């Protein structure tokens, strides 16, 4: 069968090929990563020293807000969808995603959604400035006019995510090769299947929240306005009912990635495959009943606080199972430490540190001291940067040969890893201390007692930012002139994509389904 | 084998050392604070840190052991097992036990902190306003606004910053030591959060709702305790500190008496000022002082009246501040504020003379030059007509 392969701009605009769409998602997320990252640089520059030096407080608030929104919705989520597009069909023996045209659409919505969001910087009053959590009424009646662009931007991202999720579910349920039973699927496919269900359940809730904001702003409703019989705290309940599963949406696929990579470089099967699947599913289920742990200080009834505290602490159990299983996978393996493995190991260690602070934050009576301080900022950056982003980075290094037929340079990869590892800790570890010392989040200026920690964090952040440019350089160099890869560059790698597909993967794979024994 | 053990032990020791240094070094850790609940919260915090340190040593220790002894050069033939029900049950059960061990003290402390103290010795209503706090002592008939007192030039320029930079206010909240104080926390505009780390009190101030919190500072902990607003509340969220001065009961009583005298004197002075007729110069001088000081008008509308449109409209050359037929609207917006925006109602925050002065200033500064000299009596008449 002829390998139909369109070229030029039309290839990318009209493509229904999962590989092309995956590539576009990954590049898009990298661009957003750089955009959101530059905002982080502005934040860290302003916080480098006490006093106001570079931006005024309102601009600072726009920076923190847009940094959060762009990283969550523009960088992390699309990068995971990009990986899903590239890998799921190859890993389950399908020729493509089940709904290819919808796949094209769900990608092409994103550039428009983010253009809409970023345009808000050029509007009178500036970009949204109420934090990525957009608590009402700061985000409704008190917000700048550009908030409506933010609302429609979020609607569009939501539509894109829901379509992406539907595609994953339909593909996984209908297009597995004969013999690929559910419990034979690679863990990456499992974690994405569960993520897709989370997306379908919570993105409409987010859409509801922003729609209520819209009507509060323009059509005289008072969902979140106490003066009209509404309740600002209800906004937080609705937001976090979306927001807590959202954090697992960002991390579960990364769990899947490291569950592929650690066995490959341990040359040993993943320990406890079934319990990994069940642990992932339990985390996803629990994520629906813990949302109010973000709101311990809003004045909830004590019974509510007890419930959300205990439910949240329970999440440590399946998460612990996953960490122990990764450690057991390495135990008595035959380990080598190529770049993807290094990023995966750092993922396990640093994510676990984020897990420790997570348990601390879950405990309501001490959360009163941590809440809305830099301790929280340290916590979620530990699970997001060395978590989600190291996970994606590991995936790029691991599957790059499969995607491009070329290997990343190990030496450069190791530089990228070690510099990232040093700077990520230099950036985010001191934030634990500034938080414990009492520094609130989202402030542009601070007392001298926080100065040392902030200086360290800023130096780390500038380094961390620069190192990601190195990553861009490595990727471009690999694509252009990387060393040619053999069919299976990693001797411990397993799975249909390595065993049954050429390297680089041809434009169309699995015209006839493979046999899975 | 001996080498292995030694290595393992040294890694464990190193990690234990790092974690415990981190936990013990005083300026790297949470402050225990001064109240019973804050000290208990600190103890619980330390308890969790110890537990987490032990878990970290075990888990990371096992990982590092693998990195060293199960690398390909040392262990070329990987094991083939990939499952052990026994192990999986063990490492599901142990975390459950650890969590139960941590949850019990947490539940006890939470129930204690969330007790409703309706029989408190003193009740204070705390209201968050963009970007200051209003404290009201209903039984003592005292109300005042507490706002940042750090001089502007310390913030904007590199000039030397005081020890309490951004953590100092013009009027501290004063409470007696050795007494149970109940706080009723609310807000006028957006959500704020009132936090004093040393008292372990953090409560969100939510418009339209009243939250309850309490503290009991022991008698040997007289002193000043500082905190900040911890819920993003707009532009100057970073500039609304909380300062609590804890004094002895007798000092508190004399403070209450003094505050009441001040209030009576201020009311009298305000009435006198309102009754007299003010020259334009005198109004302008007072107005400028209020605009750039107590009223903090400059923080949104800028010292040169240019504002940050459309969030914070310009006053310079604006219709409202220059047109004679909009004078009433101008008085109205200053006195009553504009709901749904950061423009607060200054009617209760400033005296009639101050209101008249600041409105006069806005109508004459920056080339607005209307020549209007608004009199305190006009403000009184406006308020009466409302």
Interface residues (C-beta under 8 A of the other chain):
Chain A: X50 X51 X52 X57 X58 X61 X124 X125 X126 X129 X130 X131 X135 X137 X138 X141 X142 X144 X145 X225 X226 X227 X231 X232 X233 X266 X267 X268 X269 X270 X271 X272 X273 X274 X275 X297 X298 X299 X302 X305 X306 X309 X310 X313 X314 X316 X317 X320 X321 X323 X324 X325 X327 X328 X329 X330 X331 X332 X333 X334 X335 X336 X337 X345 X348 X349 X352 X353 X356 X359 X360 X363 X364 X365 X366 X368 X369 X371 X372 X373 X433 X436 X437 X438 X440 X441 X442 X443 X444 X445 X446 X447 X448 X449
Chain B: X22 X27 X28 X29 X30 X31 X37 X38 X40 X41 X44 X45 X48 X49 X52 X55 X56 X59 X60 X62 X63 X66 X67 X70 X71 X72 X75 X76 X77 X78 X79 X80 X82 X83 X84 X87 X88 X91 X92 X95 X96 X99 X102 X103 X106 X107 X109 X110 X111 X113 X114 X154 X155 X156 X157 X158 X161 X163 X164 X165 X166 X167 X185 X189 X190 X191 X193 X195 X197 X200 X201 X202 X203 X204 X206 X207 X208 X209 X211 X212 X227 X228 X229 X230 X231 X232 X233 X234 X235 X236 X237 X238 X239 X308 X309 X310 X311 X339 X340 X341 X342
